[in-house]
Amino acid sequence: MRKRAESAVRRLGERLSRTVDAIIRFEQDGPVKRVEIVLHAPGKRSLMARSEGRYYGPALSAAIERLTTQIRTLRASRRTAQRAEKATRA
């Protein structure tokens, strides 16, 4: 499970430029398994995703999907801002 989480975080780090580090937490509270992933990058807010489930596998997949969505949104908003800046210069 750890290797799967590390490889997923590496892939996400490549999509988010200049990722400094990541924290992956696996927690268990009775039958509930929880996975939390935090990505840090300079000049940006930290991206955090948490998911829980009965097993670690599905919880990890859901947390990775949530981080992917956050990165996609961040990149799209950055592109929109760049387009707006170009339009104001022209």
N, CA, C and O atoms as a GROMACS GRO file, in nm:
protein
  360
    1MET      N    1   0.084  -0.119   0.000
    1MET     CA    2   0.000   0.000   0.000
    1MET      C    3   0.088   0.125   0.000
    1MET      O    4   0.057   0.224  -0.067
    2ARG      N    5   0.197   0.120   0.075
    2ARG     CA    6   0.288   0.235   0.082
    2ARG      C    7   0.349   0.265  -0.055
    2ARG      O    8   0.357   0.381  -0.095
    3LYS      N    9   0.391   0.161  -0.127
    3LYS     CA   10   0.451   0.182  -0.259
    3LYS      C   11   0.348   0.241  -0.356
    3LYS      O   12   0.381   0.328  -0.437
    4ARG      N   13   0.227   0.193  -0.348
    4ARG     CA   14   0.120   0.247  -0.434
    4ARG      C   15   0.096   0.395  -0.405
    4ARG      O   16   0.078   0.475  -0.497
    5ALA      N   17   0.096   0.430  -0.277
    5ALA     CA   18   0.076   0.571  -0.238
    5ALA      C   19   0.194   0.657  -0.285
    5ALA      O   20   0.174   0.767  -0.335
    6GLU      N   21   0.316   0.606  -0.268
    6GLU     CA   22   0.434   0.682  -0.310
    6GLU      C   23   0.435   0.706  -0.461
    6GLU      O   24   0.465   0.817  -0.505
    7SER      N   25   0.404   0.604  -0.539
    7SER     CA   26   0.405   0.622  -0.685
    7SER      C   27   0.295   0.719  -0.728
    7SER      O   28   0.316   0.798  -0.821
    8ALA      N   29   0.180   0.714  -0.664
    8ALA     CA   30   0.072   0.807  -0.698
    8ALA      C   31   0.111   0.950  -0.664
    8ALA      O   32   0.083   1.042  -0.740
    9VAL      N   33   0.175   0.969  -0.550
    9VAL     CA   34   0.218   1.104  -0.510
    9VAL      C   35   0.326   1.156  -0.604
    9VAL      O   36   0.328   1.275  -0.635
   10ARG      N   37   0.415   1.068  -0.649
   10ARG     CA   38   0.516   1.112  -0.747
   10ARG      C   39   0.451   1.160  -0.876
   10ARG      O   40   0.489   1.263  -0.932
   11ARG      N   41   0.352   1.084  -0.924
   11ARG     CA   42   0.281   1.126  -1.047
   11ARG      C   43   0.211   1.260  -1.026
   11ARG      O   44   0.215   1.346  -1.114
   12LEU      N   45   0.146   1.277  -0.911
   12LEU     CA   46   0.078   1.404  -0.884
   12LEU      C   47   0.178   1.518  -0.870
   12LEU      O   48   0.152   1.630  -0.914
   13GLY      N   49   0.292   1.489  -0.809
   13GLY     CA   50   0.396   1.590  -0.794
   13GLY      C   51   0.450   1.640  -0.926
   13GLY      O   52   0.487   1.757  -0.938
   14GLU      N   53   0.454   1.554  -1.026
   14GLU     CA   54   0.498   1.595  -1.159
   14GLU      C   55   0.398   1.690  -1.223
   14GLU      O   56   0.438   1.779  -1.298
   15ARG      N   57   0.271   1.673  -1.194
   15ARG     CA   58   0.169   1.761  -1.251
   15ARG      C   59   0.166   1.896  -1.181
   15ARG      O   60   0.129   1.997  -1.242
   16LEU      N   61   0.205   1.898  -1.054
   16LEU     CA   62   0.210   2.022  -0.978
   16LEU      C   63   0.356   2.066  -0.974
   16LEU      O   64   0.438   1.998  -0.912
   17SER      N   65   0.389   2.175  -1.038
   17SER     CA   66   0.528   2.215  -1.052
   17SER      C   67   0.591   2.247  -0.916
   17SER      O   68   0.528   2.304  -0.828
   18ARG      N   69   0.716   2.208  -0.903
   18ARG     CA   70   0.800   2.238  -0.787
   18ARG      C   71   0.743   2.186  -0.655
   18ARG      O   72   0.744   2.258  -0.555
   19THR      N   73   0.697   2.066  -0.653
   19THR     CA   74   0.649   2.007  -0.529
   19THR      C   75   0.768   1.985  -0.436
   19THR      O   76   0.869   1.926  -0.476
   20VAL      N   77   0.756   2.032  -0.312
   20VAL     CA   78   0.865   2.021  -0.216
   20VAL      C   79   0.860   1.888  -0.144
   20VAL      O   80   0.959   1.814  -0.143
   21ASP      N   81   0.747   1.856  -0.085
   21ASP     CA   82   0.734   1.729  -0.015
   21ASP      C   83   0.588   1.689  -0.004
   21ASP      O   84   0.497   1.764  -0.039
   22ALA      N   85   0.570   1.568   0.044
   22ALA     CA   86   0.435   1.515   0.062
   22ALA      C   87   0.430   1.438   0.193
   22ALA      O   88   0.529   1.377   0.235
   23ILE      N   89   0.315   1.440   0.254
   23ILE     CA   90   0.291   1.364   0.376
   23ILE      C   91   0.174   1.270   0.348
   23ILE      O   92   0.068   1.313   0.304
   24ILE      N   93   0.196   1.143   0.374
   24ILE     CA   94   0.091   1.043   0.355
   24ILE      C   95   0.065   0.978   0.491
   24ILE      O   96   0.157   0.922   0.551
   25ARG      N   97  -0.057   0.986   0.537
   25ARG     CA   98  -0.092   0.927   0.666
   25ARG      C   99  -0.195   0.816   0.647
   25ARG      O  100  -0.295   0.834   0.577
   26PHE      N  101  -0.169   0.704   0.709
   26PHE     CA  102  -0.264   0.594   0.715
   26PHE      C  103  -0.308   0.583   0.860
   26PHE      O  104  -0.225   0.562   0.948
   27GLU      N  105  -0.436   0.596   0.887
   27GLU     CA  106  -0.488   0.590   1.023
   27GLU      C  107  -0.599   0.486   1.030
   27GLU      O  108  -0.665   0.456   0.930
   28GLN      N  109  -0.619   0.433   1.149
   28GLN     CA  110  -0.726   0.337   1.169
   28GLN      C  111  -0.796   0.369   1.300
   28GLN      O  112  -0.732   0.387   1.404
   29ASP      N  113  -0.928   0.376   1.293
   29ASP     CA  114  -1.010   0.399   1.412
   29ASP      C  115  -1.120   0.293   1.412
   29ASP      O  116  -1.226   0.312   1.353
   30GLY      N  117  -1.092   0.184   1.477
   30GLY     CA  118  -1.187   0.073   1.474
   30GLY      C  119  -1.192   0.015   1.333
   30GLY      O  120  -1.087  -0.012   1.274
   31PRO      N  121  -1.311  -0.003   1.279
   31PRO     CA  122  -1.321  -0.060   1.144
   31PRO      C  123  -1.297   0.044   1.033
   31PRO      O  124  -1.288   0.007   0.916
   32VAL      N  125  -1.286   0.172   1.068
   32VAL     CA  126  -1.270   0.278   0.968
   32VAL      C  127  -1.122   0.302   0.940
   32VAL      O  128  -1.044   0.328   1.031
   33LYS      N  129  -1.085   0.293   0.813
   33LYS     CA  130  -0.949   0.322   0.769
   33LYS      C  131  -0.949   0.459   0.703
   33LYS      O  132  -1.039   0.491   0.625
   34ARG      N  133  -0.849   0.540   0.734
   34ARG     CA  134  -0.844   0.677   0.682
   34ARG      C  135  -0.708   0.700   0.617
   34ARG      O  136  -0.605   0.660   0.670
   35VAL      N  137  -0.710   0.767   0.501
   35VAL     CA  138  -0.588   0.804   0.430
   35VAL      C  139  -0.591   0.955   0.409
   35VAL      O  140  -0.691   1.010   0.364
   36GLU      N  141  -0.480   1.021   0.443
   36GLU     CA  142  -0.468   1.165   0.426
   36GLU      C  143  -0.338   1.193   0.350
   36GLU      O  144  -0.232   1.141   0.386
   37ILE      N  145  -0.347   1.274   0.246
   37ILE     CA  146  -0.231   1.310   0.165
   37ILE      C  147  -0.222   1.462   0.161
   37ILE      O  148  -0.320   1.530   0.131
   38VAL      N  149  -0.102   1.515   0.191
   38VAL     CA  150  -0.078   1.660   0.188
   38VAL      C  151   0.041   1.684   0.096
   38VAL      O  152   0.147   1.624   0.115
   39LEU      N  153   0.025   1.771  -0.004
   39LEU     CA  154   0.133   1.810  -0.094
   39LEU      C  155   0.172   1.954  -0.065
   39LEU      O  156   0.085   2.041  -0.055
   40HIS      N  157   0.302   1.980  -0.052
   40HIS     CA  158   0.351   2.116  -0.028
   40HIS      C  159   0.430   2.162  -0.150
   40HIS      O  160   0.511   2.087  -0.204
   41ALA      N  161   0.408   2.286  -0.192
   41ALA     CA  162   0.484   2.348  -0.300
   41ALA      C  163   0.510   2.493  -0.261
   41ALA      O  164   0.423   2.556  -0.200
   42PRO      N  165   0.626   2.548  -0.295
   42PRO     CA  166   0.657   2.685  -0.256
   42PRO      C  167   0.566   2.786  -0.328
   42PRO      O  168   0.538   2.772  -0.447
   43GLY      N  169   0.522   2.886  -0.254
   43GLY     CA  170   0.439   2.992  -0.313
   43GLY      C  171   0.295   2.952  -0.337
   43GLY      O  172   0.217   3.031  -0.389
   44LYS      N  173   0.260   2.832  -0.300
   44LYS     CA  174   0.123   2.785  -0.321
   44LYS      C  175   0.069   2.734  -0.188
   44LYS      O  176   0.146   2.700  -0.098
   45ARG      N  177  -0.060   2.731  -0.178
   45ARG     CA  178  -0.118   2.672  -0.058
   45ARG      C  179  -0.100   2.522  -0.064
   45ARG      O  180  -0.089   2.464  -0.173
   46SER      N  181  -0.097   2.459   0.050
   46SER     CA  182  -0.084   2.314   0.054
   46SER      C  183  -0.213   2.250   0.004
   46SER      O  184  -0.323   2.296   0.034
   47LEU      N  185  -0.198   2.144  -0.071
   47LEU     CA  186  -0.314   2.070  -0.118
   47LEU      C  187  -0.331   1.949  -0.028
   47LEU      O  188  -0.236   1.876  -0.001
   48MET      N  189  -0.453   1.928   0.020
   48MET     CA  190  -0.479   1.820   0.113
   48MET      C  191  -0.604   1.744   0.071
   48MET      O  192  -0.705   1.803   0.033
   49ALA      N  193  -0.595   1.613   0.079
   49ALA     CA  194  -0.712   1.529   0.049
   49ALA      C  195  -0.718   1.419   0.154
   49ALA      O  196  -0.616   1.360   0.192
   50ARG      N  197  -0.838   1.393   0.201
   50ARG     CA  198  -0.860   1.290   0.302
   50ARG      C  199  -0.978   1.205   0.258
   50ARG      O  200  -1.076   1.254   0.204
   51SER      N  201  -0.964   1.077   0.283
   51SER     CA  202  -1.074   0.986   0.251
   51SER      C  203  -1.072   0.873   0.352
   51SER      O  204  -0.969   0.839   0.409
   52GLU      N  205  -1.188   0.815   0.372
   52GLU     CA  206  -1.195   0.702   0.464
   52GLU      C  207  -1.286   0.595   0.406
   52GLU      O  208  -1.372   0.621   0.322
   53GLY      N  209  -1.265   0.475   0.453
   53GLY     CA  210  -1.344   0.363   0.406
   53GLY      C  211  -1.319   0.241   0.492
   53GLY      O  212  -1.252   0.248   0.596
   54ARG      N  213  -1.372   0.133   0.449
   54ARG     CA  214  -1.357   0.009   0.526
   54ARG      C  215  -1.218  -0.051   0.507
   54ARG      O  216  -1.166  -0.120   0.595
   55TYR      N  217  -1.158  -0.025   0.389
   55TYR     CA  218  -1.025  -0.076   0.357
   55TYR      C  219  -0.937   0.039   0.310
   55TYR      O  220  -0.987   0.142   0.264
   56TYR      N  221  -0.805   0.021   0.322
   56TYR     CA  222  -0.711   0.126   0.282
   56TYR      C  223  -0.709   0.149   0.131
   56TYR      O  224  -0.693   0.263   0.086
   57GLY      N  225  -0.724   0.044   0.052
   57GLY     CA  226  -0.716   0.058  -0.094
   57GLY      C  227  -0.816   0.157  -0.151
   57GLY      O  228  -0.776   0.252  -0.219
   58PRO      N  229  -0.946   0.138  -0.126
   58PRO     CA  230  -1.044   0.234  -0.178
   58PRO      C  231  -1.028   0.374  -0.118
   58PRO      O  232  -1.051   0.474  -0.186
   59ALA      N  233  -0.987   0.382   0.009
   59ALA     CA  234  -0.967   0.513   0.070
   59ALA      C  235  -0.851   0.586   0.004
   59ALA      O  236  -0.858   0.707  -0.019
   60LEU      N  237  -0.744   0.514  -0.027
   60LEU     CA  238  -0.629   0.573  -0.096
   60LEU      C  239  -0.669   0.620  -0.236
   60LEU      O  240  -0.632   0.729  -0.278
   61SER      N  241  -0.743   0.538  -0.308
   61SER     CA  242  -0.787   0.576  -0.443
   61SER      C  243  -0.872   0.703  -0.441
   61SER      O  244  -0.855   0.790  -0.526
   62ALA      N  245  -0.962   0.713  -0.345
   62ALA     CA  246  -1.047   0.831  -0.334
   62ALA      C  247  -0.965   0.955  -0.299
   62ALA      O  248  -0.990   1.063  -0.353
   63ALA      N  249  -0.868   0.942  -0.210
   63ALA     CA  250  -0.783   1.056  -0.174
   63ALA      C  251  -0.700   1.102  -0.294
   63ALA      O  252  -0.685   1.222  -0.316
   64ILE      N  253  -0.647   1.008  -0.370
   64ILE     CA  254  -0.569   1.043  -0.489
   64ILE      C  255  -0.658   1.113  -0.592
   64ILE      O  256  -0.616   1.211  -0.654
   65GLU      N  257  -0.779   1.065  -0.610
   65GLU     CA  258  -0.872   1.128  -0.704
   65GLU      C  259  -0.905   1.270  -0.660
   65GLU      O  260  -0.914   1.360  -0.744
   66ARG      N  261  -0.922   1.292  -0.532
   66ARG     CA  262  -0.951   1.428  -0.482
   66ARG      C  263  -0.833   1.521  -0.505
   66ARG      O  264  -0.852   1.637  -0.542
   67LEU      N  265  -0.711   1.472  -0.484
   67LEU     CA  266  -0.593   1.555  -0.512
   67LEU      C  267  -0.580   1.584  -0.661
   67LEU      O  268  -0.545   1.696  -0.700
   68THR      N  269  -0.608   1.486  -0.743
   68THR     CA  270  -0.603   1.506  -0.888
   68THR      C  271  -0.701   1.615  -0.930
   68THR      O  272  -0.668   1.700  -1.014
   69THR      N  273  -0.819   1.614  -0.873
   69THR     CA  274  -0.919   1.716  -0.904
   69THR      C  275  -0.870   1.854  -0.860
   69THR      O  276  -0.888   1.952  -0.933
   70GLN      N  277  -0.809   1.862  -0.743
   70GLN     CA  278  -0.758   1.990  -0.695
   70GLN      C  279  -0.648   2.044  -0.786
   70GLN      O  280  -0.646   2.163  -0.817
   71ILE      N  281  -0.558   1.957  -0.828
   71ILE     CA  282  -0.449   2.000  -0.918
   71ILE      C  283  -0.505   2.043  -1.052
   71ILE      O  284  -0.460   2.144  -1.108
   72ARG      N  285  -0.601   1.969  -1.105
   72ARG     CA  286  -0.663   2.005  -1.233
   72ARG      C  287  -0.729   2.142  -1.223
   72ARG      O  288  -0.717   2.223  -1.315
   73THR      N  289  -0.799   2.168  -1.115
   73THR     CA  290  -0.866   2.297  -1.094
   73THR      C  291  -0.764   2.409  -1.081
   73THR      O  292  -0.782   2.517  -1.137
   74LEU      N  293  -0.656   2.383  -1.006
   74LEU     CA  294  -0.551   2.483  -0.988
   74LEU      C  295  -0.485   2.519  -1.120
   74LEU      O  296  -0.462   2.636  -1.149
   75ARG      N  297  -0.454   2.418  -1.200
   75ARG     CA  298  -0.391   2.442  -1.329
   75ARG      C  299  -0.486   2.515  -1.425
   75ARG      O  300  -0.442   2.603  -1.499
   76ALA      N  301  -0.614   2.480  -1.422
   76ALA     CA  302  -0.711   2.546  -1.510
   76ALA      C  303  -0.727   2.692  -1.471
   76ALA      O  304  -0.735   2.779  -1.558
   77SER      N  305  -0.732   2.722  -1.341
   77SER     CA  306  -0.747   2.860  -1.298
   77SER      C  307  -0.622   2.941  -1.333
   77SER      O  308  -0.632   3.060  -1.364
   78ARG      N  309  -0.506   2.878  -1.328
   78ARG     CA  310  -0.382   2.947  -1.365
   78ARG      C  311  -0.383   2.980  -1.514
   78ARG      O  312  -0.342   3.089  -1.554
   79ARG      N  313  -0.431   2.885  -1.598
   79ARG     CA  314  -0.439   2.911  -1.743
   79ARG      C  315  -0.539   3.021  -1.773
   79ARG      O  316  -0.514   3.105  -1.860
   80THR      N  317  -0.650   3.023  -1.702
   80THR     CA  318  -0.751   3.127  -1.721
   80THR      C  319  -0.694   3.263  -1.685
   80THR      O  320  -0.718   3.361  -1.756
   81ALA      N  321  -0.619   3.270  -1.578
   81ALA     CA  322  -0.557   3.396  -1.537
   81ALA      C  323  -0.455   3.444  -1.639
   81ALA      O  324  -0.446   3.564  -1.666
   82GLN      N  325  -0.378   3.350  -1.696
   82GLN     CA  326  -0.280   3.388  -1.798
   82GLN      C  327  -0.350   3.440  -1.924
   82GLN      O  328  -0.303   3.536  -1.984
   83ARG      N  329  -0.459   3.377  -1.964
   83ARG     CA  330  -0.533   3.426  -2.080
   83ARG      C  331  -0.590   3.565  -2.056
   83ARG      O  332  -0.587   3.650  -2.145
   84ALA      N  333  -0.641   3.588  -1.938
   84ALA     CA  334  -0.697   3.719  -1.905
   84ALA      C  335  -0.588   3.825  -1.906
   84ALA      O  336  -0.610   3.938  -1.951
   85GLU      N  337  -0.472   3.790  -1.857
   85GLU     CA  338  -0.361   3.885  -1.856
   85GLU      C  339  -0.317   3.920  -1.998
   85GLU      O  340  -0.287   4.036  -2.027
   86LYS      N  341  -0.312   3.820  -2.086
   86LYS     CA  342  -0.277   3.845  -2.226
   86LYS      C  343  -0.381   3.933  -2.294
   86LYS      O  344  -0.346   4.019  -2.375
   87ALA      N  345  -0.507   3.911  -2.262
   87ALA     CA  346  -0.614   3.990  -2.323
   87ALA      C  347  -0.608   4.136  -2.280
   87ALA      O  348  -0.637   4.226  -2.359
   88THR      N  349  -0.570   4.161  -2.154
   88THR     CA  350  -0.561   4.300  -2.108
   88THR      C  351  -0.442   4.372  -2.168
   88THR      O  352  -0.446   4.494  -2.184
   89ARG      N  353  -0.336   4.298  -2.200
   89ARG     CA  354  -0.218   4.360  -2.262
   89ARG      C  355  -0.244   4.398  -2.407
   89ARG      O  356  -0.188   4.496  -2.456
   90ALA      N  357  -0.328   4.323  -2.474
   90ALA     CA  358  -0.350   4.346  -2.618
   90ALA      C  359  -0.440   4.462  -2.646
   90ALA      O  360  -0.467   4.492  -2.763
   0.00000   0.00000   0.00000
